[in-house]
Amino acid sequence: MSILQAVLLGLLQGLAEFLPISSSGHLAIFQNLFHIGEGTDEMFLFDILLHFGTLISIFVAFYKDIWRLITETCGMIKDLVMNIVNKIKGAETVRIVRTGYRKFVLMVIISTIPTGIIGVLLKSITKAASATLIMPGIFLLMTAALLFIADKAPEGEKNPKTATYLDSVILGAAQGLATLPGISRSGTTITTALLCGFEKKYAVKYSFIMSIPAVLGACVMEISDAKGSVLEPSYIVGMLVAAIVGYVAIKTMLVVVRKKKYIVFSIYCLCMGIVAIVGSFIVK
């Protein structure tokens, strides 16, 4: 893979992972149009590195929240152990989930379960769909419809303290379905969060932080497929581009959600979907 190709794919990953236009759909379309990695397994390692690049951008953009979540997780584990010890001794126990951040931690864990189950069930379908142009095109049309709905969604008031565990299950299922190429993960989860009544800022934060265990899990699943792949310098370049562009895209999404400007992305996904579907009948 050339440096230019790696930069372009890193740019696509960084933009489309966080802007609601589907990174997997754009990567599938780009790879099918230009036959990058065709007939080989070289793309598995590159895909893993691209996802690590976007993970870096999430950690940088939300480092304060992520650090707080990590410390609260450690605190929950400590309290759980102490409760077990106190239970044996007959002493008083403490409530483990007693802050908004601790509830946030538990909700993300709960969301990861349906995401993982659905992701595993759809793995073969996702792989087959990614090898075509028509399927990402169809799924992009679905994303366009979701973004149109998001643009009309009413204001929400739910925050970490008032959101429910059922919300986390619904959001996890939405994220699982977004593994299909062309269905935007950020667009689907943020739209779902808004429809569940989440505050705009919390909807974006939850969507991106919820993706961390999902992306890590997907990378672990692909490691076996990437065995024997050679790490090329261009792969590192693509990863760095994805990280830098991803950070900018996250900051952009915070503004987009606040100002409710989804309709622009809806029209874009509609156009890209049509182009991909038409292209599937032309490109061989």
Short mmCIF file of the C-alpha atoms (twelve columns), coordinates in Angstrom:
data_MODEL
# 
_entry.id   MODEL 
# 
loop_
_atom_site.group_PDB 
_atom_site.id 
_atom_site.type_symbol 
_atom_site.label_atom_id 
_atom_site.label_alt_id 
_atom_site.label_comp_id 
_atom_site.label_asym_id 
_atom_site.label_seq_id 
_atom_site.Cartn_x 
_atom_site.Cartn_y 
_atom_site.Cartn_z 
_atom_site.pdbx_PDB_model_num 
ATOM 1   C CA . MET A 1   0.000   0.000   0.000   1 
ATOM 2   C CA . SER A 2   1.321   3.422   -0.954  1 
ATOM 3   C CA . ILE A 3   1.662   6.315   1.500   1 
ATOM 4   C CA . LEU A 4   -0.998  8.240   -0.438  1 
ATOM 5   C CA . GLN A 5   -3.490  5.384   -0.182  1 
ATOM 6   C CA . ALA A 6   -2.797  5.041   3.545   1 
ATOM 7   C CA . VAL A 7   -3.296  8.775   4.081   1 
ATOM 8   C CA . LEU A 8   -6.578  8.763   2.159   1 
ATOM 9   C CA . LEU A 9   -7.898  5.749   4.075   1 
ATOM 10  C CA . GLY A 10  -6.751  7.264   7.375   1 
ATOM 11  C CA . LEU A 11  -8.532  10.480  6.441   1 
ATOM 12  C CA . LEU A 12  -11.700 8.552   5.616   1 
ATOM 13  C CA . GLN A 13  -11.517 6.560   8.861   1 
ATOM 14  C CA . GLY A 14  -10.933 9.621   11.029  1 
ATOM 15  C CA . LEU A 15  -13.739 11.616  9.441   1 
ATOM 16  C CA . ALA A 16  -16.302 8.875   8.932   1 
ATOM 17  C CA . GLU A 17  -15.823 7.124   12.289  1 
ATOM 18  C CA . PHE A 18  -17.082 10.156  14.184  1 
ATOM 19  C CA . LEU A 19  -19.011 12.156  11.626  1 
ATOM 20  C CA . PRO A 20  -22.306 10.310  10.995  1 
ATOM 21  C CA . ILE A 21  -21.408 9.024   7.529   1 
ATOM 22  C CA . SER A 22  -20.102 5.466   8.261   1 
ATOM 23  C CA . SER A 23  -16.367 4.750   8.200   1 
ATOM 24  C CA . SER A 24  -16.887 1.073   7.331   1 
ATOM 25  C CA . GLY A 25  -19.130 1.992   4.420   1 
ATOM 26  C CA . HIS A 26  -16.690 4.526   2.992   1 
ATOM 27  C CA . LEU A 27  -13.700 2.216   3.451   1 
ATOM 28  C CA . ALA A 28  -15.593 -0.625  1.730   1 
ATOM 29  C CA . ILE A 29  -16.547 1.644   -1.174  1 
ATOM 30  C CA . PHE A 30  -13.000 3.028   -1.493  1 
ATOM 31  C CA . GLN A 31  -11.410 -0.425  -1.357  1 
ATOM 32  C CA . ASN A 32  -13.852 -1.872  -3.893  1 
ATOM 33  C CA . LEU A 33  -13.475 1.032   -6.300  1 
ATOM 34  C CA . PHE A 34  -9.663  1.039   -6.230  1 
ATOM 35  C CA . HIS A 35  -9.177  -2.691  -5.498  1 
ATOM 36  C CA . ILE A 36  -6.931  -2.035  -2.484  1 
ATOM 37  C CA . GLY A 37  -5.941  -5.260  -0.760  1 
ATOM 38  C CA . GLU A 38  -8.030  -7.311  -3.196  1 
ATOM 39  C CA . GLY A 39  -7.352  -11.029 -2.947  1 
ATOM 40  C CA . THR A 40  -5.188  -10.682 0.172   1 
ATOM 41  C CA . ASP A 41  -5.578  -10.378 3.937   1 
ATOM 42  C CA . GLU A 42  -3.309  -7.317  4.187   1 
ATOM 43  C CA . MET A 43  -6.221  -5.031  5.043   1 
ATOM 44  C CA . PHE A 44  -6.902  -6.751  8.377   1 
ATOM 45  C CA . LEU A 45  -3.778  -5.360  10.045  1 
ATOM 46  C CA . PHE A 46  -4.308  -1.949  8.490   1 
ATOM 47  C CA . ASP A 47  -7.944  -1.864  9.663   1 
ATOM 48  C CA . ILE A 48  -6.821  -2.696  13.218  1 
ATOM 49  C CA . LEU A 49  -4.306  0.156   13.188  1 
ATOM 50  C CA . LEU A 50  -6.882  2.586   11.789  1 
ATOM 51  C CA . HIS A 51  -9.233  1.708   14.642  1 
ATOM 52  C CA . PHE A 52  -6.434  2.206   17.157  1 
ATOM 53  C CA . GLY A 53  -5.912  5.631   15.625  1 
ATOM 54  C CA . THR A 54  -9.542  6.579   16.261  1 
ATOM 55  C CA . LEU A 55  -9.291  5.188   19.806  1 
ATOM 56  C CA . ILE A 56  -6.387  7.563   20.439  1 
ATOM 57  C CA . SER A 57  -8.549  10.489  19.337  1 
ATOM 58  C CA . ILE A 58  -11.349 9.452   21.738  1 
ATOM 59  C CA . PHE A 59  -8.925  9.215   24.663  1 
ATOM 60  C CA . VAL A 60  -7.494  12.653  23.874  1 
ATOM 61  C CA . ALA A 61  -10.900 14.320  23.379  1 
ATOM 62  C CA . PHE A 62  -12.491 12.839  26.515  1 
ATOM 63  C CA . TYR A 63  -9.427  12.220  28.688  1 
ATOM 64  C CA . LYS A 64  -10.990 13.838  31.781  1 
ATOM 65  C CA . ASP A 65  -14.161 11.737  31.556  1 
ATOM 66  C CA . ILE A 66  -12.248 8.547   30.749  1 
ATOM 67  C CA . TRP A 67  -9.858  9.072   33.676  1 
ATOM 68  C CA . ARG A 68  -12.831 9.643   35.987  1 
ATOM 69  C CA . LEU A 69  -14.503 6.482   34.667  1 
ATOM 70  C CA . ILE A 70  -11.316 4.471   35.269  1 
ATOM 71  C CA . THR A 71  -10.963 5.742   38.843  1 
ATOM 72  C CA . GLU A 72  -14.645 5.099   39.554  1 
ATOM 73  C CA . THR A 73  -14.302 1.570   38.152  1 
ATOM 74  C CA . CYS A 74  -11.407 0.923   40.524  1 
ATOM 75  C CA . GLY A 75  -13.491 2.372   43.345  1 
ATOM 76  C CA . MET A 76  -16.413 0.082   42.486  1 
ATOM 77  C CA . ILE A 77  -14.148 -2.970  42.510  1 
ATOM 78  C CA . LYS A 78  -12.698 -1.901  45.860  1 
ATOM 79  C CA . ASP A 79  -16.186 -1.385  47.349  1 
ATOM 80  C CA . LEU A 80  -17.349 -4.743  45.995  1 
ATOM 81  C CA . VAL A 81  -14.439 -6.548  47.651  1 
ATOM 82  C CA . MET A 82  -14.999 -4.668  50.918  1 
ATOM 83  C CA . ASN A 83  -18.720 -5.491  50.833  1 
ATOM 84  C CA . ILE A 84  -17.924 -9.194  50.478  1 
ATOM 85  C CA . VAL A 85  -15.521 -8.992  53.421  1 
ATOM 86  C CA . ASN A 86  -18.012 -6.986  55.515  1 
ATOM 87  C CA . LYS A 87  -20.802 -9.418  54.618  1 
ATOM 88  C CA . ILE A 88  -18.703 -12.296 55.964  1 
ATOM 89  C CA . LYS A 89  -17.920 -10.321 59.126  1 
ATOM 90  C CA . GLY A 90  -21.535 -9.277  59.521  1 
ATOM 91  C CA . ALA A 91  -20.616 -5.607  59.166  1 
ATOM 92  C CA . GLU A 92  -22.503 -2.899  57.267  1 
ATOM 93  C CA . THR A 93  -22.087 -2.731  53.485  1 
ATOM 94  C CA . VAL A 94  -22.045 0.335   51.228  1 
ATOM 95  C CA . ARG A 95  -23.930 1.123   48.022  1 
ATOM 96  C CA . ILE A 96  -21.597 0.526   45.077  1 
ATOM 97  C CA . VAL A 97  -23.327 2.523   42.316  1 
ATOM 98  C CA . ARG A 98  -23.807 5.817   44.143  1 
ATOM 99  C CA . THR A 99  -22.615 8.464   41.653  1 
ATOM 100 C CA . GLY A 100 -23.469 9.444   38.088  1 
ATOM 101 C CA . TYR A 101 -20.061 8.347   36.820  1 
ATOM 102 C CA . ARG A 102 -20.363 4.937   38.472  1 
ATOM 103 C CA . LYS A 103 -23.722 4.489   36.774  1 
ATOM 104 C CA . PHE A 104 -22.083 5.622   33.526  1 
ATOM 105 C CA . VAL A 105 -19.480 2.850   33.922  1 
ATOM 106 C CA . LEU A 106 -22.142 0.218   34.495  1 
ATOM 107 C CA . MET A 107 -24.220 1.432   31.547  1 
ATOM 108 C CA . VAL A 108 -21.240 1.219   29.183  1 
ATOM 109 C CA . ILE A 109 -20.555 -2.331  30.393  1 
ATOM 110 C CA . ILE A 110 -24.208 -3.272  29.834  1 
ATOM 111 C CA . SER A 111 -24.187 -1.693  26.346  1 
ATOM 112 C CA . THR A 112 -21.135 -3.743  25.379  1 
ATOM 113 C CA . ILE A 113 -23.011 -7.036  25.857  1 
ATOM 114 C CA . PRO A 114 -25.651 -6.653  23.090  1 
ATOM 115 C CA . THR A 115 -23.042 -4.963  20.893  1 
ATOM 116 C CA . GLY A 116 -20.744 -7.980  21.184  1 
ATOM 117 C CA . ILE A 117 -23.504 -10.532 20.635  1 
ATOM 118 C CA . ILE A 118 -24.910 -8.790  17.572  1 
ATOM 119 C CA . GLY A 119 -21.406 -8.083  16.221  1 
ATOM 120 C CA . VAL A 120 -20.461 -11.775 16.382  1 
ATOM 121 C CA . LEU A 121 -23.755 -12.856 14.797  1 
ATOM 122 C CA . LEU A 122 -23.327 -10.364 11.944  1 
ATOM 123 C CA . LYS A 123 -19.583 -10.946 11.391  1 
ATOM 124 C CA . SER A 124 -19.936 -13.137 8.280   1 
ATOM 125 C CA . ILE A 125 -22.680 -10.915 6.854   1 
ATOM 126 C CA . THR A 126 -20.569 -7.808  7.474   1 
ATOM 127 C CA . LYS A 127 -17.545 -9.335  5.774   1 
ATOM 128 C CA . ALA A 128 -19.588 -10.385 2.737   1 
ATOM 129 C CA . ALA A 129 -21.328 -7.009  2.506   1 
ATOM 130 C CA . SER A 130 -18.001 -5.154  2.699   1 
ATOM 131 C CA . ALA A 131 -16.799 -6.994  -0.405  1 
ATOM 132 C CA . THR A 132 -19.561 -5.361  -2.471  1 
ATOM 133 C CA . LEU A 133 -20.550 -1.852  -3.483  1 
ATOM 134 C CA . ILE A 134 -24.314 -2.287  -3.474  1 
ATOM 135 C CA . MET A 135 -24.721 -3.293  0.195   1 
ATOM 136 C CA . PRO A 136 -22.782 -0.311  1.662   1 
ATOM 137 C CA . GLY A 137 -24.853 1.837   -0.680  1 
ATOM 138 C CA . ILE A 138 -28.140 0.452   0.637   1 
ATOM 139 C CA . PHE A 139 -26.991 0.818   4.240   1 
ATOM 140 C CA . LEU A 140 -25.913 4.417   3.575   1 
ATOM 141 C CA . LEU A 141 -29.474 5.152   2.466   1 
ATOM 142 C CA . MET A 142 -30.634 3.752   5.815   1 
ATOM 143 C CA . THR A 143 -28.160 6.024   7.597   1 
ATOM 144 C CA . ALA A 144 -29.541 8.991   5.653   1 
ATOM 145 C CA . ALA A 145 -33.020 8.148   6.947   1 
ATOM 146 C CA . LEU A 146 -31.733 7.853   10.539  1 
ATOM 147 C CA . LEU A 147 -30.022 11.237  10.355  1 
ATOM 148 C CA . PHE A 148 -33.198 12.834  9.014   1 
ATOM 149 C CA . ILE A 149 -35.008 11.450  12.062  1 
ATOM 150 C CA . ALA A 150 -32.254 12.774  14.348  1 
ATOM 151 C CA . ASP A 151 -32.692 16.216  12.853  1 
ATOM 152 C CA . LYS A 152 -36.347 16.146  13.926  1 
ATOM 153 C CA . ALA A 153 -35.782 14.499  17.328  1 
ATOM 154 C CA . PRO A 154 -37.094 16.506  20.337  1 
ATOM 155 C CA . GLU A 155 -34.830 17.915  23.040  1 
ATOM 156 C CA . GLY A 156 -33.884 15.432  25.785  1 
ATOM 157 C CA . GLU A 157 -33.024 15.870  29.450  1 
ATOM 158 C CA . LYS A 158 -31.522 12.527  30.500  1 
ATOM 159 C CA . ASN A 159 -28.051 12.658  32.063  1 
ATOM 160 C CA . PRO A 160 -25.875 9.960   33.722  1 
ATOM 161 C CA . LYS A 161 -28.063 10.037  36.837  1 
ATOM 162 C CA . THR A 162 -31.466 9.859   35.114  1 
ATOM 163 C CA . ALA A 163 -30.687 7.552   32.156  1 
ATOM 164 C CA . THR A 164 -31.888 3.969   32.587  1 
ATOM 165 C CA . TYR A 165 -30.189 0.612   32.141  1 
ATOM 166 C CA . LEU A 166 -32.776 -0.202  29.465  1 
ATOM 167 C CA . ASP A 167 -31.413 2.777   27.531  1 
ATOM 168 C CA . SER A 168 -27.945 1.207   27.674  1 
ATOM 169 C CA . VAL A 169 -29.282 -2.088  26.276  1 
ATOM 170 C CA . ILE A 170 -31.037 -0.281  23.415  1 
ATOM 171 C CA . LEU A 171 -27.920 1.762   22.630  1 
ATOM 172 C CA . GLY A 172 -25.739 -1.353  22.722  1 
ATOM 173 C CA . ALA A 173 -28.049 -3.101  20.254  1 
ATOM 174 C CA . ALA A 174 -27.949 -0.056  17.969  1 
ATOM 175 C CA . GLN A 175 -24.151 -0.084  18.062  1 
ATOM 176 C CA . GLY A 176 -24.127 -3.792  17.225  1 
ATOM 177 C CA . LEU A 177 -26.251 -3.228  14.115  1 
ATOM 178 C CA . ALA A 178 -23.879 -0.424  13.078  1 
ATOM 179 C CA . THR A 179 -21.138 -2.983  12.345  1 
ATOM 180 C CA . LEU A 180 -22.797 -3.361  8.931   1 
ATOM 181 C CA . PRO A 181 -20.848 -1.321  6.329   1 
ATOM 182 C CA . GLY A 182 -22.741 1.861   5.515   1 
ATOM 183 C CA . ILE A 183 -24.658 2.133   8.791   1 
ATOM 184 C CA . SER A 184 -22.962 4.918   10.722  1 
ATOM 185 C CA . ARG A 185 -22.031 3.899   14.271  1 
ATOM 186 C CA . SER A 186 -21.983 7.453   15.594  1 
ATOM 187 C CA . GLY A 187 -25.075 8.442   13.626  1 
ATOM 188 C CA . THR A 188 -27.034 5.383   14.767  1 
ATOM 189 C CA . THR A 189 -26.050 5.556   18.443  1 
ATOM 190 C CA . ILE A 190 -26.431 9.337   18.773  1 
ATOM 191 C CA . THR A 191 -29.825 9.224   17.028  1 
ATOM 192 C CA . THR A 192 -30.911 6.382   19.319  1 
ATOM 193 C CA . ALA A 193 -29.671 8.288   22.389  1 
ATOM 194 C CA . LEU A 194 -31.597 11.403  21.347  1 
ATOM 195 C CA . LEU A 195 -34.749 9.344   20.773  1 
ATOM 196 C CA . CYS A 196 -34.242 7.850   24.252  1 
ATOM 197 C CA . GLY A 197 -34.299 11.388  25.620  1 
ATOM 198 C CA . PHE A 198 -30.580 11.972  26.286  1 
ATOM 199 C CA . GLU A 199 -29.135 15.457  26.589  1 
ATOM 200 C CA . LYS A 200 -27.296 16.378  23.396  1 
ATOM 201 C CA . LYS A 201 -23.833 16.573  24.955  1 
ATOM 202 C CA . TYR A 202 -24.354 13.369  26.927  1 
ATOM 203 C CA . ALA A 203 -25.590 11.593  23.782  1 
ATOM 204 C CA . VAL A 204 -22.311 12.356  21.977  1 
ATOM 205 C CA . LYS A 205 -20.149 11.528  24.990  1 
ATOM 206 C CA . TYR A 206 -21.938 8.229   25.617  1 
ATOM 207 C CA . SER A 207 -21.761 7.263   21.939  1 
ATOM 208 C CA . PHE A 208 -18.012 7.771   21.661  1 
ATOM 209 C CA . ILE A 209 -16.994 6.350   25.043  1 
ATOM 210 C CA . MET A 210 -19.285 3.360   24.511  1 
ATOM 211 C CA . SER A 211 -17.327 2.587   21.338  1 
ATOM 212 C CA . ILE A 212 -14.048 2.001   23.214  1 
ATOM 213 C CA . PRO A 213 -14.726 -1.595  24.418  1 
ATOM 214 C CA . ALA A 214 -16.514 -2.381  21.141  1 
ATOM 215 C CA . VAL A 215 -13.572 -1.245  19.004  1 
ATOM 216 C CA . LEU A 216 -11.074 -3.051  21.243  1 
ATOM 217 C CA . GLY A 217 -13.169 -6.220  20.982  1 
ATOM 218 C CA . ALA A 218 -13.354 -5.947  17.190  1 
ATOM 219 C CA . CYS A 219 -9.573  -5.492  17.007  1 
ATOM 220 C CA . VAL A 220 -9.012  -8.600  19.134  1 
ATOM 221 C CA . MET A 221 -11.306 -10.593 16.836  1 
ATOM 222 C CA . GLU A 222 -9.347  -9.462  13.768  1 
ATOM 223 C CA . ILE A 223 -5.890  -10.184 15.215  1 
ATOM 224 C CA . SER A 224 -6.103  -13.854 14.186  1 
ATOM 225 C CA . ASP A 225 -7.001  -12.809 10.624  1 
ATOM 226 C CA . ALA A 226 -4.008  -10.463 10.538  1 
ATOM 227 C CA . LYS A 227 -1.437  -13.133 11.467  1 
ATOM 228 C CA . GLY A 228 1.428   -13.181 9.006   1 
ATOM 229 C CA . SER A 229 0.723   -9.638  7.784   1 
ATOM 230 C CA . VAL A 230 3.736   -7.378  7.353   1 
ATOM 231 C CA . LEU A 231 3.684   -4.036  9.175   1 
ATOM 232 C CA . GLU A 232 4.406   -1.430  6.516   1 
ATOM 233 C CA . PRO A 233 5.427   2.187   7.293   1 
ATOM 234 C CA . SER A 234 2.372   3.387   5.380   1 
ATOM 235 C CA . TYR A 235 0.131   1.635   7.943   1 
ATOM 236 C CA . ILE A 236 1.583   3.762   10.758  1 
ATOM 237 C CA . VAL A 237 1.041   6.892   8.671   1 
ATOM 238 C CA . GLY A 238 -2.597  5.931   8.112   1 
ATOM 239 C CA . MET A 239 -3.082  5.351   11.854  1 
ATOM 240 C CA . LEU A 240 -1.659  8.767   12.764  1 
ATOM 241 C CA . VAL A 241 -3.802  10.507  10.150  1 
ATOM 242 C CA . ALA A 242 -6.903  8.713   11.511  1 
ATOM 243 C CA . ALA A 243 -6.038  9.852   15.063  1 
ATOM 244 C CA . ILE A 244 -5.520  13.523  14.159  1 
ATOM 245 C CA . VAL A 245 -8.515  13.796  11.832  1 
ATOM 246 C CA . GLY A 246 -10.653 11.804  14.281  1 
ATOM 247 C CA . TYR A 247 -9.988  14.329  17.057  1 
ATOM 248 C CA . VAL A 248 -11.120 17.173  14.795  1 
ATOM 249 C CA . ALA A 249 -14.218 15.180  13.792  1 
ATOM 250 C CA . ILE A 250 -15.178 14.581  17.455  1 
ATOM 251 C CA . LYS A 251 -15.006 18.304  18.198  1 
ATOM 252 C CA . THR A 252 -17.070 18.939  15.060  1 
ATOM 253 C CA . MET A 253 -19.737 16.465  16.179  1 
ATOM 254 C CA . LEU A 254 -20.147 18.260  19.503  1 
ATOM 255 C CA . VAL A 255 -21.038 21.403  17.548  1 
ATOM 256 C CA . VAL A 256 -23.255 19.524  15.057  1 
ATOM 257 C CA . VAL A 257 -25.352 17.936  17.803  1 
ATOM 258 C CA . ARG A 258 -25.685 21.195  19.711  1 
ATOM 259 C CA . LYS A 259 -26.854 23.084  16.621  1 
ATOM 260 C CA . LYS A 260 -28.844 20.138  15.244  1 
ATOM 261 C CA . LYS A 261 -27.418 20.154  11.710  1 
ATOM 262 C CA . TYR A 262 -27.853 16.479  10.803  1 
ATOM 263 C CA . ILE A 263 -29.707 17.208  7.581   1 
ATOM 264 C CA . VAL A 264 -26.436 18.041  5.769   1 
ATOM 265 C CA . PHE A 265 -25.015 14.609  6.594   1 
ATOM 266 C CA . SER A 266 -28.337 12.979  5.730   1 
ATOM 267 C CA . ILE A 267 -28.196 14.441  2.226   1 
ATOM 268 C CA . TYR A 268 -24.527 13.442  1.886   1 
ATOM 269 C CA . CYS A 269 -25.239 9.805   2.865   1 
ATOM 270 C CA . LEU A 270 -28.190 9.752   0.458   1 
ATOM 271 C CA . CYS A 271 -25.953 10.893  -2.406  1 
ATOM 272 C CA . MET A 272 -23.110 8.510   -1.493  1 
ATOM 273 C CA . GLY A 273 -25.556 5.626   -1.190  1 
ATOM 274 C CA . ILE A 274 -26.940 6.298   -4.656  1 
ATOM 275 C CA . VAL A 275 -23.414 6.610   -6.095  1 
ATOM 276 C CA . ALA A 276 -22.386 3.272   -4.532  1 
ATOM 277 C CA . ILE A 277 -25.503 1.472   -5.786  1 
ATOM 278 C CA . VAL A 278 -25.080 2.847   -9.303  1 
ATOM 279 C CA . GLY A 279 -21.359 2.088   -9.172  1 
ATOM 280 C CA . SER A 280 -22.058 -1.553  -8.304  1 
ATOM 281 C CA . PHE A 281 -23.601 -2.002  -11.761 1 
ATOM 282 C CA . ILE A 282 -20.692 -0.285  -13.510 1 
ATOM 283 C CA . VAL A 283 -17.492 -1.250  -11.652 1 
ATOM 284 C CA . LYS A 284 -16.401 -4.859  -11.970 1 
# 
